[in-house]
Amino acid sequence: MSWTEIRRDDRIVEWERSDGHATIRLRHGPNAWHVRFDRLHQAPDGRGYESERFDDEAAARDAVEAWKTEYDVE
């Protein structure tokens, strides 16, 4: 499957998995970068949630790319 950017503003970028059951969000907070993965209860593999905090943008973006691969489904 693929991930499509569904939101972009001055603080948040969010991607949705092509099956519509999961999103990944990159958010720039006041003191750090936050990345979260959220999968719906209705997803075939069930509900899932993960969140991490990063001090720099590059590390946060690396996490986004890693999670896109890890949480992709066929």
C-alpha positions in Angstrom: 0.0 0.0 0.0 1.0 3.6 -0.1 0.8 6.6 2.1 -0.8 9.9 1.0 -0.2 13.3 2.6 -3.6 14.5 3.8 -2.7 17.5 5.9 0.0 20.1 5.9 0.2 23.3 7.8 2.8 25.3 9.8 2.9 22.7 12.6 1.5 19.3 11.3 2.0 17.0 8.4 -0.1 13.9 8.3 -0.2 10.8 6.0 -3.0 8.3 5.6 -2.4 4.7 4.5 -4.2 3.8 1.3 -6.6 1.4 3.0 -7.8 4.4 5.2 -7.2 2.4 8.4 -4.0 4.2 9.6 -2.3 7.6 9.9 1.1 8.9 10.7 1.5 12.4 12.0 4.5 14.6 12.3 4.0 17.6 14.6 6.3 20.4 15.6 5.6 21.3 19.2 7.0 24.2 21.2 10.0 22.2 22.4 10.3 19.1 20.3 9.1 17.1 17.3 6.4 14.4 17.8 5.6 11.5 15.6 2.6 9.3 16.1 1.1 6.3 14.4 -2.7 5.6 14.8 -4.5 2.5 13.5 -8.3 2.3 13.7 -10.2 -0.4 15.6 -11.8 -1.5 12.3 -8.4 -2.3 10.8 -7.9 -6.0 9.9 -4.9 -6.1 12.2 -6.7 -4.3 15.0 -6.2 -1.0 16.9 -2.6 0.3 17.3 -1.0 3.4 18.6 2.6 4.5 19.0 4.1 7.9 19.8 7.7 9.2 20.1 9.3 12.6 20.8 12.4 13.8 19.1 14.7 16.8 19.7 15.4 17.4 16.0 13.5 17.4 12.8 15.8 15.0 10.9 15.3 12.2 13.5 11.6 12.7 13.5 11.4 12.5 9.7 13.5 9.3 9.8 11.0 7.8 12.2 8.1 8.8 9.9 9.8 6.9 7.0 10.6 3.9 9.1 7.0 3.7 10.4 5.6 4.0 6.8 7.6 0.9 6.0 6.9 -1.0 9.3 3.2 -0.3 9.3 2.5 -0.8 5.6 0.3 -3.7 4.6 -0.2 -5.6 1.4 
